[in-house]
Amino acid sequence: MTRPKEVTLRLPSRKTDLAYLAGIVDGEGCISRLKRRRPRRWTVTVGSTSPELILWLAEFGGTVHELKMNPLGKKQGWQWNVVSWRDVRYLLVAILPYMKIKREAALNAVEEINEWLVDMDSQTRMEIGN
């Protein structure tokens, strides 16, 4: 399977929707750097027991996973994931102006991805002899 070379998320254009999305990521989400894979792998995940919320997030792209039911009979949960570095960067740049709690983590992720892009660009230029 080939990986997409472009952004695949389709984020809302309305500022109120972007602000709402930022609030969801701030409150229910996680911006994390996976260490067991490539060192530059950032992800954004949101867990929820609200199917309406997960369906709304799924409209933008990413993937949705059903979480295992809690044996104590608690509500069913789902997790929305954005794992492509292009999509992670696109998402975080779009919602950064509205973030409060996880703003620093979002800035760190965007800065690291930007540095990686500069490194990739330099390597590509060297490979083609520019």
PASELUM-856519 format. One record per residue: residue in one letter; residue number from 1; y, x, z of N, C-alpha, C, O in turn. Coordinates in Angstrom, 3 decimals. Atoms other than C-alpha are relative to their C-alpha. Layout:
residues N
NUVEX/res/n/n_north/n_east/n_up/ca_north/ca_east/ca_up/c_north/c_east/c_up/o_north/o_east/o_up
NUVEX/A/NUM/Y/X/Z/Y/X/Z/Y/X/Z/Y/X/Z
...
This chain:
residues 130
NUVEX/res/n/n_north/n_east/n_up/ca_north/ca_east/ca_up/c_north/c_east/c_up/o_north/o_east/o_up
NUVEX/M/1/-1.177/0.840/0.000/0.000/0.000/0.000/1.243/0.887/0.000/1.357/1.788/0.831
NUVEX/T/2/-1.223/-0.785/0.042/3.383/1.432/-0.951/1.040/-0.632/0.908/1.092/-1.849/1.084
NUVEX/R/3/-1.052/0.466/-0.899/6.283/1.184/1.415/1.240/-0.368/-0.813/1.524/0.264/-1.830
NUVEX/P/4/-1.213/0.376/0.731/9.476/-0.582/0.317/1.036/1.114/0.076/1.195/1.761/1.112
NUVEX/K/5/-1.036/-1.032/0.035/12.245/1.777/-0.742/1.392/-0.598/0.161/2.397/0.099/0.026
NUVEX/E/6/-1.267/0.688/-0.194/14.952/-0.787/-0.100/-0.092/-0.869/1.253/-1.173/-1.097/1.796
NUVEX/V/7/-0.050/0.925/-1.133/16.051/-3.051/2.721/-0.672/-1.305/-0.415/-0.401/-1.831/-1.494
NUVEX/T/8/0.675/1.259/0.298/13.828/-6.135/2.866/0.505/-1.153/0.859/0.225/-2.312/0.552
NUVEX/L/9/-0.551/1.080/-0.835/15.624/-8.076/5.628/1.083/-0.748/-0.755/1.807/-0.165/-1.561
NUVEX/R/10/-1.046/0.849/0.562/17.859/-10.960/4.576/0.766/-0.606/1.176/0.468/-1.711/1.627
NUVEX/L/11/-0.736/0.436/-1.193/20.336/-11.269/7.423/1.013/-1.076/-0.348/1.469/-1.164/-1.488
NUVEX/P/12/-1.000/1.044/0.255/22.704/-14.216/7.814/1.371/0.620/-0.259/1.675/1.710/0.227
NUVEX/S/13/-1.338/-0.513/0.312/26.221/-13.782/6.483/1.047/-0.493/1.003/2.109/0.115/1.138
NUVEX/R/14/-0.970/0.531/-0.968/27.944/-15.893/9.149/0.058/0.874/1.245/-0.970/1.259/1.802
NUVEX/K/15/-0.186/-0.845/-1.192/29.404/-13.872/12.009/-0.585/-0.645/1.248/-1.094/0.052/2.125
NUVEX/T/16/0.557/0.662/-1.179/28.330/-16.498/14.523/-1.517/0.184/0.075/-2.067/0.347/1.163
NUVEX/D/17/1.450/-0.229/0.018/24.694/-16.110/13.442/-0.328/1.447/0.351/-1.296/1.707/1.066
NUVEX/L/18/0.220/-1.411/-0.344/24.943/-12.309/13.641/0.240/0.235/1.491/-0.487/0.992/2.134
NUVEX/A/19/-0.270/-0.127/-1.432/26.485/-12.607/17.108/-1.142/-0.601/0.823/-1.530/-0.041/1.848
NUVEX/Y/20/1.130/0.619/-0.686/23.681/-14.951/18.175/-1.223/0.919/-0.062/-1.920/1.099/0.936
NUVEX/L/21/1.109/-0.942/0.167/21.096/-12.514/16.775/0.181/1.205/0.914/-0.785/1.680/1.511
NUVEX/A/22/-0.279/-1.121/-0.908/22.776/-9.692/18.710/-0.306/-0.393/1.441/-0.865/0.403/2.195
NUVEX/G/23/0.286/0.474/-1.352/22.544/-11.773/21.889/-1.492/-0.097/0.272/-1.952/0.200/1.375
NUVEX/I/24/1.457/0.085/-0.153/18.849/-12.368/21.311/-0.592/1.396/0.165/-1.417/1.623/1.050
NUVEX/V/25/0.508/-1.375/-0.118/18.171/-8.661/20.739/0.433/0.600/1.326/-0.356/1.283/1.980
NUVEX/D/26/-0.493/-0.490/-1.285/20.351/-7.814/23.765/-0.809/-0.547/1.174/-1.142/0.189/2.103
NUVEX/G/27/0.634/0.643/-1.147/18.595/-10.299/26.039/-1.517/-0.009/-0.014/-2.148/0.208/1.021
NUVEX/E/28/1.456/0.158/0.090/15.036/-10.710/24.790/-0.669/1.115/-0.787/-1.897/1.179/-0.851
NUVEX/G/29/0.554/-0.991/0.917/14.602/-7.729/22.490/-0.177/1.379/0.595/0.147/1.647/1.752
NUVEX/C/30/0.243/-1.386/-0.376/13.650/-4.103/22.609/0.284/0.879/-1.218/-0.219/0.624/-2.312
NUVEX/I/31/-0.265/-1.009/1.025/14.999/-1.197/20.569/-0.696/1.251/0.495/-0.305/1.830/1.509
NUVEX/S/32/0.789/-1.114/-0.526/12.485/1.581/20.874/-0.362/1.001/-1.080/-0.407/0.696/-2.271
NUVEX/R/33/0.412/-1.103/0.862/11.460/4.874/19.399/-1.469/0.269/0.301/-1.825/0.628/1.423
NUVEX/L/34/1.426/-0.224/-0.186/7.724/5.194/18.886/-0.296/1.487/-0.048/0.086/2.169/-0.999
NUVEX/K/35/0.282/-1.432/-0.075/6.480/8.608/19.913/-1.382/0.353/-0.523/-1.654/1.516/-0.821
NUVEX/R/36/1.355/-0.317/0.440/2.876/8.294/18.836/-0.105/0.121/-1.518/-1.108/0.609/-2.038
NUVEX/R/37/-0.028/-0.118/1.454/3.807/8.099/15.174/1.004/1.063/-0.387/1.327/1.961/0.391
NUVEX/R/38/-1.046/-0.921/0.438/6.339/9.958/13.129/1.123/0.011/1.030/1.454/-1.029/1.600
NUVEX/P/39/-1.007/-0.076/-1.061/9.056/11.210/15.462/1.244/-0.844/-0.247/1.993/-1.113/0.692
NUVEX/R/40/-1.215/0.764/0.285/11.749/9.187/13.718/-0.273/-1.480/-0.198/0.474/-2.143/-0.918
NUVEX/R/41/0.368/1.402/0.188/10.095/5.781/13.927/0.674/-0.863/1.059/0.298/-0.814/2.230
NUVEX/W/42/-0.676/0.942/-0.882/12.426/3.196/15.469/-0.462/-1.409/-0.326/-0.758/-1.711/-1.482
NUVEX/T/43/0.366/1.401/0.204/11.534/-0.465/15.923/0.928/-0.901/0.806/1.512/-0.489/1.808
NUVEX/V/44/-0.691/1.047/-0.748/13.270/-3.638/17.017/-1.006/-1.132/0.140/-1.564/-1.603/-0.851
NUVEX/T/45/0.915/1.109/-0.254/11.120/-6.312/18.644/0.668/-1.037/0.895/1.505/-0.711/1.737
NUVEX/V/46/-0.464/1.102/-0.844/11.869/-9.693/20.183/-1.222/-0.825/0.353/-1.938/-1.292/-0.534
NUVEX/G/47/1.086/0.852/-0.467/9.322/-11.553/22.285/0.548/-1.314/0.510/1.609/-1.355/1.133
NUVEX/S/48/-0.476/1.307/-0.446/9.618/-15.253/22.975/-1.154/-0.996/0.059/-2.161/-0.852/-0.635
NUVEX/T/49/0.943/1.111/-0.028/7.692/-18.369/23.905/0.543/-1.186/-0.795/-0.089/-2.240/-0.856
NUVEX/S/50/-0.616/1.067/0.792/10.016/-20.444/21.715/-0.396/0.146/-1.470/0.043/1.082/-2.138
NUVEX/P/51/0.364/-0.096/1.414/8.432/-21.118/18.325/1.207/-0.178/-0.924/1.258/0.409/-2.005
NUVEX/E/52/-1.202/0.205/0.824/11.810/-22.314/17.006/0.775/1.306/-0.176/1.239/1.617/-1.273
NUVEX/L/53/-0.714/-1.271/0.074/13.433/-18.982/17.836/-0.736/0.988/-0.904/-0.118/1.635/-1.749
NUVEX/I/54/0.776/-0.942/0.805/10.615/-16.936/16.300/0.041/-0.398/-1.473/0.143/0.469/-2.341
NUVEX/L/55/-0.093/0.446/1.395/10.673/-19.071/13.140/1.369/0.314/-0.589/1.470/0.684/-1.759
NUVEX/W/56/-1.352/-0.337/0.464/14.450/-18.565/12.889/0.082/1.484/-0.324/0.619/1.862/-1.365
NUVEX/L/57/-0.009/-1.442/0.246/14.012/-14.795/13.201/-0.845/0.353/-1.223/-0.464/1.217/-2.013
NUVEX/A/58/0.897/-0.288/1.126/11.141/-14.810/10.697/0.651/-0.309/-1.345/0.263/0.262/-2.364
NUVEX/E/59/-0.722/0.287/1.251/13.502/-16.305/8.087/0.679/1.246/-0.562/0.918/1.336/-1.766
NUVEX/F/60/-0.704/-1.202/0.431/15.192/-12.906/7.956/-0.941/1.080/-0.522/-0.489/2.034/-1.155
NUVEX/G/61/0.975/-1.018/0.381/11.985/-10.942/7.304/-0.652/0.559/1.246/-0.697/-0.099/2.286
NUVEX/G/62/0.742/-0.572/-1.107/10.085/-8.591/9.548/-1.374/-0.640/0.067/-1.802/-1.309/-0.873
NUVEX/T/63/1.326/0.585/-0.175/6.698/-9.611/10.898/-0.056/-0.737/1.334/0.691/-0.427/2.262
NUVEX/V/64/0.201/0.765/-1.230/5.546/-12.091/13.541/-1.454/0.127/0.411/-2.366/-0.024/-0.402
NUVEX/H/65/1.350/-0.097/-0.550/2.545/-11.586/15.785/-0.132/-0.976/1.163/0.757/-1.098/2.007
NUVEX/E/66/0.297/0.880/-1.124/0.990/-14.126/18.089/-0.535/0.859/1.133/-1.410/1.699/0.923
NUVEX/L/67/0.449/-0.751/-1.157/0.528/-12.723/21.571/-1.192/-0.702/0.629/-1.322/-1.922/0.528
NUVEX/K/68/1.168/0.588/-0.661/-2.693/-13.254/23.502/0.466/-0.931/1.113/1.427/-0.653/1.830
NUVEX/M/69/-0.327/0.956/-1.056/-2.608/-16.241/25.786/-0.272/0.618/1.363/-1.261/1.323/1.558
NUVEX/N/70/0.168/-0.440/-1.368/-2.174/-15.455/29.431/-1.131/-0.804/0.636/-1.142/-2.030/0.525
NUVEX/P/71/1.110/0.748/-0.603/-5.363/-16.351/31.331/0.433/-0.973/1.091/-0.334/-1.857/1.474
NUVEX/L/72/-0.490/0.907/-1.041/-3.231/-18.076/33.960/0.587/-1.279/-0.586/1.130/-2.106/0.147
NUVEX/G/73/-0.443/1.233/0.631/-2.306/-20.753/31.428/1.484/-0.065/-0.297/2.023/-1.153/-0.498
NUVEX/K/74/-1.422/0.009/0.330/1.271/-19.689/30.767/0.190/-0.323/-1.474/-0.787/-0.417/-2.217
NUVEX/K/75/-0.317/0.375/1.375/3.013/-20.557/27.490/-0.453/1.056/-1.014/-0.539/2.246/-0.711
NUVEX/Q/76/0.323/-0.886/1.110/1.957/-19.087/24.178/1.250/0.800/-0.363/2.361/0.273/-0.322
NUVEX/G/77/-1.123/-0.829/0.385/4.150/-16.203/23.080/-0.183/0.612/-1.377/-1.297/0.720/-1.892
NUVEX/W/78/0.000/-0.664/1.296/5.094/-14.528/19.823/0.933/1.190/0.070/1.793/1.280/0.945
NUVEX/Q/79/-0.866/-1.177/0.069/6.706/-11.253/18.887/0.443/0.203/-1.441/-0.374/0.230/-2.361
NUVEX/W/80/-0.599/-0.304/1.307/9.061/-10.603/15.960/0.249/1.494/-0.037/0.817/2.051/0.902
NUVEX/N/81/-0.114/-1.459/0.116/9.003/-6.988/14.724/0.724/0.399/-1.275/0.505/-0.169/-2.345
NUVEX/V/82/-0.626/-0.660/1.147/11.214/-4.944/12.444/-0.362/1.468/0.141/0.036/2.116/1.109
NUVEX/V/83/0.513/-1.361/-0.152/9.581/-1.580/11.774/0.445/0.964/-1.094/0.433/2.175/-0.873
NUVEX/S/84/-0.482/-0.885/1.068/10.892/-0.216/8.462/1.319/0.618/0.449/2.212/-0.097/0.903
NUVEX/W/85/-1.238/-0.638/-0.471/13.581/2.354/9.262/1.214/-0.516/-0.754/2.304/-0.596/-0.187
NUVEX/R/86/-1.123/0.555/0.767/15.749/0.935/6.483/0.430/-1.351/0.590/1.620/-1.627/0.743
NUVEX/D/87/-0.302/1.312/-0.573/15.489/-2.556/7.970/0.552/0.109/1.410/1.463/-0.633/1.776
NUVEX/V/88/-0.503/-0.212/-1.360/16.004/-1.320/11.535/1.473/0.398/-0.060/2.299/-0.155/0.666
NUVEX/R/89/-1.388/-0.454/0.134/19.188/0.482/10.484/0.903/-1.144/-0.471/1.980/-1.355/0.088
NUVEX/Y/90/-0.772/1.119/0.543/20.430/-2.513/8.449/0.274/-1.048/1.074/1.403/-1.517/1.218
NUVEX/L/91/-0.131/0.983/-1.075/19.803/-4.906/11.345/0.970/0.475/1.069/1.889/-0.251/1.449
NUVEX/L/92/-0.826/-0.492/-1.106/21.394/-2.718/14.006/1.454/0.183/-0.402/2.349/-0.124/0.385
NUVEX/V/93/-1.386/-0.146/0.456/24.489/-1.897/11.946/0.677/-1.375/-0.084/1.853/-1.515/0.250
NUVEX/A/94/-0.573/1.351/0.145/24.994/-5.624/11.272/0.335/-0.643/1.345/1.335/-1.352/1.458
NUVEX/I/95/-0.222/0.674/-1.292/24.727/-6.701/14.927/0.714/0.869/1.025/1.096/0.373/2.085
NUVEX/L/96/-0.628/-0.918/-0.957/26.257/-3.647/16.624/1.351/-0.481/0.527/1.606/-0.340/1.723
NUVEX/P/97/-1.302/0.445/-0.534/29.786/-5.134/16.849/-0.108/-1.059/1.094/0.835/-1.254/1.861
NUVEX/Y/98/0.160/1.104/-0.947/28.381/-7.981/18.969/-0.896/0.367/1.193/-1.073/-0.445/2.101
NUVEX/M/99/0.940/-0.386/-1.058/25.992/-6.038/21.224/0.732/0.450/1.251/1.818/1.026/1.174
NUVEX/K/100/-0.559/-0.401/-1.295/26.685/-5.451/24.915/-1.000/0.860/0.769/-0.703/2.010/1.092
NUVEX/I/101/0.968/-0.630/-0.898/23.550/-4.499/26.876/-0.725/1.177/-0.659/-0.835/2.250/-0.067
NUVEX/K/102/0.795/-1.032/0.682/21.550/-2.490/24.342/0.801/0.737/-1.070/0.231/1.316/-1.995
NUVEX/R/103/-0.875/-0.644/0.984/24.529/-1.134/22.419/-0.283/1.501/-0.118/-0.351/2.036/-1.225
NUVEX/E/104/0.253/-1.450/0.010/23.830/2.486/23.419/-1.314/0.328/-0.721/-1.375/1.275/-1.506
NUVEX/A/105/1.283/-0.214/0.679/20.195/2.249/22.287/0.137/-0.231/-1.501/-0.433/0.509/-2.302
NUVEX/A/106/-0.215/0.279/1.424/21.306/0.709/18.983/0.764/1.142/-0.661/0.417/1.567/-1.763
NUVEX/L/107/-0.765/-1.129/0.537/23.874/3.476/18.455/-0.877/1.241/-0.162/-0.801/1.935/-1.176
NUVEX/N/108/0.905/-1.150/0.084/21.261/6.142/19.212/-0.948/-0.121/-1.180/-1.171/0.849/-1.904
NUVEX/A/109/0.930/0.219/1.114/18.828/4.620/16.723/0.701/0.198/-1.340/0.182/0.886/-2.219
NUVEX/V/110/-0.736/-0.106/1.269/21.437/4.326/13.958/0.394/1.456/-0.262/0.255/1.942/-1.384
NUVEX/E/111/-0.392/-1.404/0.171/22.708/7.876/14.545/-1.189/0.863/-0.402/-1.072/1.711/-1.287
NUVEX/E/112/1.174/-0.807/0.343/19.198/9.333/14.447/-0.498/-0.299/-1.412/-0.872/0.614/-2.147
NUVEX/I/113/0.417/0.354/1.364/18.279/7.415/11.297/0.974/0.591/-1.007/0.551/1.086/-2.051
NUVEX/N/114/-0.997/-0.597/0.896/21.548/8.560/9.687/-0.228/1.506/-0.156/-0.130/2.034/-1.264
NUVEX/E/115/0.297/-1.437/0.072/20.721/12.190/10.553/-1.229/0.250/-0.854/-1.267/1.199/-1.639
NUVEX/W/116/1.214/-0.129/0.787/17.289/11.730/9.063/0.306/-0.179/-1.481/-0.239/0.537/-2.321
NUVEX/L/117/-0.377/0.228/1.395/18.848/10.361/5.863/0.684/1.228/-0.591/0.430/1.587/-1.741
NUVEX/V/118/-0.661/-1.218/0.466/21.058/13.452/5.588/-1.035/1.085/-0.250/-0.975/1.778/-1.266
NUVEX/D/119/1.071/-0.991/0.177/17.998/15.682/6.082/-0.821/-0.303/-1.239/-1.137/0.602/-2.012
NUVEX/M/120/0.789/0.385/1.171/16.036/13.715/3.473/0.752/0.283/-1.279/0.169/0.761/-2.252
NUVEX/D/121/-0.824/-0.230/1.179/18.913/13.936/1.005/0.065/1.494/-0.327/-0.019/1.887/-1.490
NUVEX/S/122/-0.042/-1.454/0.207/19.171/17.710/1.507/-1.315/0.507/-0.566/-1.324/1.334/-1.478
NUVEX/Q/123/1.322/-0.428/0.489/15.421/18.151/0.989/-0.215/-0.435/-1.431/-0.779/0.315/-2.228
NUVEX/T/124/0.161/0.503/1.362/15.489/16.004/-2.150/0.804/0.855/-0.959/0.308/1.212/-2.027
NUVEX/R/125/-0.830/-0.843/0.863/18.361/18.040/-3.612/-0.631/1.354/-0.219/-0.590/1.890/-1.327
NUVEX/M/126/0.654/-1.297/0.119/16.481/21.264/-2.883/-1.213/-0.077/-0.927/-1.481/0.857/-1.682
NUVEX/E/127/1.201/0.161/0.812/13.334/19.911/-4.563/0.340/-0.129/-1.472/-0.420/0.349/-2.315
NUVEX/I/128/-0.336/0.163/1.401/15.145/18.978/-7.780/0.955/1.088/-0.500/1.395/1.057/-1.650
NUVEX/G/129/-0.778/-1.168/0.412/17.194/22.193/-7.818/1.490/-0.179/-0.065/2.151/0.510/-0.842
NUVEX/N/130/-1.469/0.176/-0.047/20.712/20.941/-7.050/0.592/0.805/1.113/1.807/0.787/1.311
